[in-house]
């Protein structure tokens, strides 16, 4: 989507290397997802079965990770506690990364103790511990997994890069990919699939969890085998769906993403900041965007000033209580936004009033405005509403969110390409 910039100045088309960076990221994301998810469909079905068994026994899901994976942990918790699938039961899930006070307290400030403390306090034998790492798991993640195993919890590890030690967790899914952003995108599809398809086992007895406990659908029975096959086949279909959606987005938006990346790079070169916001799973995606900027996962990338307007719960709840939730982000845009800053608003429907309001406020103040949406784009896709609107044209929220991750990562990779070339005095 090509638009005029603030003040009506038409931006120049992005250079060939910037467009190539966008295309390369989409190709890597699509190819890696296909190579990983389809062959692991049976193992994913088995993990869903094991998780269902813990949930029906009253277990909770405890999720943790560092850096961008801390926002993924929060995303997992949102999906399980507040299921977007109509009629699905809320499942107890806790992101151990959400309480900054606990993580930074002296009792958990040792290199290995940040997750061990809350895991020990909150966890029980019947629970599930899910760790995420885009590369080799850190000592803190390893220590938490070891603690969970000793306490009898079911342990799962989503990793990337070189295959980790298989003894670290009961179930390990390792994406053999060096790019941590691509690994994270595959992880997002994977934890969405775990959340979506654990319900196949939970719903097998029409919601009667007591009958599940008395006669669980073992894999060796005909019924158990049918459920495993159903989940396996559904995993493969979901893999095809997200790969197809990413390709559709690439065809529709690659040039626009590259142009937006150039506009972002121009502002970052002037020491502008990114303000990111959204609700629910999109709130955690906004947190991820800020983390990607402030703590780059790629060696050599420039640190970009960024704020996730979802992070300060005191501000969010004060505004929501005193003025109304529609203003929780626009109020912060007024406080923090400076002309030539960048506002990134994420809404899967394109109609979230808090996001629409904040982007309108940002545009009126001269910020560069970028929207990520789904469905038909909603209000955010209207002419002149924002400078750039990228629509993942789909009506299913998990796939939309996964496509949003790829759009953002491709945009960021292209912006970093622009910044590197400007720093080296490169010419196209």
Buried (B, 14 or more C-beta within 10 A) or exposed (E): BEBEBBEEEEBEEBBEBBBBBBBBBBBBBBEBBBBBBBEBBBBBBBBBBBBBBBBBEEBBBBBBBBBBBBBBBBBBBBBBBEBBEEEBEEBBBBBBBBEEEBBEBEEBEEEBBBBBBBBBEEBEEBBBBBBBBBBBBBEBBBBBBBBBBEBEBBBBBBBBBEEBEEEBBBBBBBBEBEBBBBBBBBBBBBBBBBBBBBBBBBBBBEEEBEEBEEEBBEEEEEEBEEBBEBBBEBBBEBBEBBBEBBEBBBEBBBBBBBBBBBBBBBBBEEEBBBBBBBBBBBBBBBBBBBBBBBEBBEEEBBEBBBBBBBBEEEBBEEBBEEEEBBBBBBBBBEEEBEEBBBBBBBBBBBBBBBBBBBBBBBBEBBBBBBBBBBBEBBBBBEEEBBBBBBBBBBEBBBBBBBBBBBBBBBBBBBBBBBBBBEEEEEEE
